Amino acid sequence: MTRLINYPQLRSMNLELSVSEQYPAPASQQHGGGGRPLDITPQNDTNHYTGTLTFIDNSVNPQTGTIFCAARFPIRT
């Protein structure tokens, strides 16, 4: 088998997501410099993952009705 890529050890993963404007409470609350904890559970999965909310856009996308957010999740080894 030939290795196609070689990547350094990853310690965290950045995730970009869009949250419906129907759920503005978590997004509208200010968070400290360390970020706000965020738990996600992928669809059709029983595992949940805890990360840190790192960015919240201050506007709603008028085409989708969503708020853009970014989070960082540690990689479990």
C-alpha positions as CSV (number, residue, x, y, z in Angstrom):
1,M,0.0,0.0,0.0
2,T,1.3,3.4,-0.9
3,R,0.9,6.3,1.5
4,L,-0.7,9.2,-0.3
5,I,-0.4,11.8,2.5
6,N,1.6,12.3,5.6
7,Y,0.1,14.5,8.3
8,P,1.4,15.6,11.7
9,Q,-0.3,14.4,14.8
10,L,-3.6,16.3,15.3
11,R,-4.5,17.6,18.8
12,S,-7.7,19.3,17.9
13,M,-10.3,19.7,15.1
14,N,-12.0,22.9,14.1
15,L,-15.7,22.6,13.2
16,E,-17.8,25.2,11.4
17,L,-21.5,25.0,11.9
18,S,-24.7,27.0,11.4
19,V,-27.3,27.3,14.1
20,S,-30.9,28.1,13.4
21,E,-31.9,31.6,14.4
22,Q,-34.8,29.9,16.4
23,Y,-32.1,29.0,19.0
24,P,-30.4,32.3,19.6
25,A,-30.1,32.0,23.4
26,P,-26.7,30.2,23.5
27,A,-25.3,32.2,20.6
28,S,-26.4,35.6,21.9
29,Q,-24.9,35.1,25.4
30,Q,-21.4,36.6,25.6
31,H,-18.6,34.1,26.4
32,G,-15.3,34.7,28.1
33,G,-11.9,34.7,26.4
34,G,-11.6,30.9,26.9
35,G,-14.7,30.2,24.9
36,R,-18.0,28.6,25.9
37,P,-18.3,24.8,26.3
38,L,-20.2,23.1,23.5
39,D,-21.5,19.5,23.4
40,I,-22.5,17.9,20.1
41,T,-24.0,14.5,19.2
42,P,-23.7,13.5,15.5
43,Q,-26.9,12.4,13.9
44,N,-27.5,8.6,14.2
45,D,-24.7,8.3,16.7
46,T,-24.7,7.6,20.5
47,N,-21.3,9.3,21.2
48,H,-21.2,13.0,22.2
49,Y,-18.2,15.3,22.0
50,T,-17.3,18.3,24.1
51,G,-15.5,21.2,22.6
52,T,-15.2,25.0,22.9
53,L,-17.2,27.6,21.0
54,T,-14.6,29.9,19.5
55,F,-16.6,32.2,17.2
56,I,-20.2,33.4,16.8
57,D,-21.2,35.6,13.9
58,N,-23.2,38.7,14.8
59,S,-25.7,38.4,12.0
60,V,-28.2,36.0,10.6
61,N,-27.9,34.7,7.1
62,P,-31.1,35.9,5.4
63,Q,-31.1,33.1,2.9
64,T,-30.8,30.2,5.4
65,G,-32.0,31.8,8.6
66,T,-28.9,30.5,10.4
67,I,-26.1,32.0,12.5
68,F,-22.5,30.9,11.6
69,C,-20.4,29.5,14.5
70,A,-17.0,27.9,14.9
71,A,-15.8,25.5,17.6
72,R,-12.7,23.5,18.5
73,F,-12.8,19.9,19.6
74,P,-9.9,17.9,21.1
75,I,-9.0,14.8,19.2
76,R,-9.4,11.7,21.4
77,T,-6.7,9.1,21.1
